[in-house]
Amino acid sequence: MNRFTNKTIFLTGGATGIGRATALAFASEGASLAICDVAETETQETVQLCKNAGANALFIKTDVASADQIQSAVQRTIQEFGGLDVGVNNAGIEGTRDKGTHEYDETIFRRVIDVNLTGVFLCMKAQLQAMLAAQKPGAIVNTSSILGHFGMPGHAAYIAAKHGVMGLTRAAALEYARYGVRINAVCPGWIETPMTIAHNEKDQQLMDKLVKTVPMRRRGTPEEIAQTILFLASDHASYITGQGYLADGGLAAM
Ligand SMILES: NC(=O)c1ccc[n+]([C@@H]2O[C@H](COP(=O)([O-])OP(=O)(O)OC[C@H]3O[C@@H](n4cnc5c(N)ncnc54)[C@H](O)[C@@H]3O)[C@@H](O)[C@H]2O)c1
């Protein structure tokens, strides 16, 4: 398929994991990409892989928690590629893995909210300004999580942020539907990426336990989430907006 020929994608968190797989999937379907991340070396590798697939791609070093950096990254994308068709707001951090709320570090909590929630807001704000100014239809896909729908002990900041991403997605979908801008979230289950690497034996035991609860009895791949994001960003999803689209191996069906 070549669903994104002549389309420009602004994607955050493209250094590794789901973001890199999504960048490569867009590149293979003819898109031009601005890839924003704090991680320079890995994102340059993603850009090179996109170029190897025949796409135009550009790395813009950006901390999604900075309004100034996001605004200038969107402006640069438009200067470079002549417009903006799709925003994929995917950058995220995990925060602390197994701390109860009574002991959760406030500084870490605030940073997780800054990156995972405020970062999505800042990206959407800049992308929507650009899309409205161009008076062209567009699509935004935010990366929430199955933890944007359900709770889990030990991850207060992450879960609060991902629920917040669902709220932002629904509110903005209603605000911009009449302008032809569709806004959805992808909600991955347990996916094999650097974020979910087991750091120790206890982590590994938890991961093994989690996988046993998945009806498909395996973790998802970044490529499977990438395909869900491309679907939501494409005209194949032309009547879908305001959704948190679960890609979770059946977990939420239980
Ligand atoms: N892996 C999973 O099981 C899973 C499940 C549900 C949701 N998610 C979400 O998917 C998204 C991608 O995560 P992943 O699993 O691919 O992990 P990952 O760690 O491979 O990717 C996260 C990316 O975000 C970038 N990033 C971090 N802080 C940033 C900042 N301040 N500014 C710009 N970029 C920043 C990282 O450099 C990296 O490229 C995240 O939002 C994550 O919360 C992951």
The ligand as an ORCA input file, in Angstrom:
! r2SCAN-3c Opt
* xyz 0 1
  N       6.004     -1.032     25.384
  C       4.778     -1.156     25.858
  O       4.384     -2.228     26.353
  C       3.819      0.005     25.765
  C       2.489     -0.236     26.106
  C       1.590      0.806     26.035
  C       2.014      2.068     25.639
  N       3.316      2.277     25.345
  C       3.691      3.628     24.937
  O       4.279      3.588     23.669
  C       5.108      4.744     23.488
  C       6.437      4.306     22.927
  O       7.090      3.515     23.919
  P       7.982      2.248     23.584
  O       7.382      1.100     24.296
  O       8.260      2.173     22.139
  O       9.290      2.600     24.426
  P      10.675      3.266     23.996
  O      11.353      3.564     25.286
  O      11.353      2.406     23.004
  O      10.241      4.607     23.247
  C      10.025      5.822     23.882
  C      10.588      6.915     22.992
  O      10.286      8.205     23.565
  C      11.470      8.982     23.527
  N      11.407     10.014     24.555
  C      11.431      9.855     25.895
  N      11.351     11.043     26.515
  C      11.245     11.978     25.543
  C      11.110     13.396     25.546
  N      11.086     14.101     26.689
  N      11.014     14.046     24.355
  C      11.061     13.353     23.182
  N      11.194     12.014     23.123
  C      11.281     11.333     24.285
  C      12.583      7.967     23.742
  O      13.855      8.465     23.377
  C      12.107      6.833     22.868
  O      12.454      7.049     21.522
  C       5.185      5.411     24.851
  O       4.288      6.509     24.912
  C       4.737      4.313     25.798
  O       4.210      4.831     26.990
  C       4.222      1.281     25.383
*
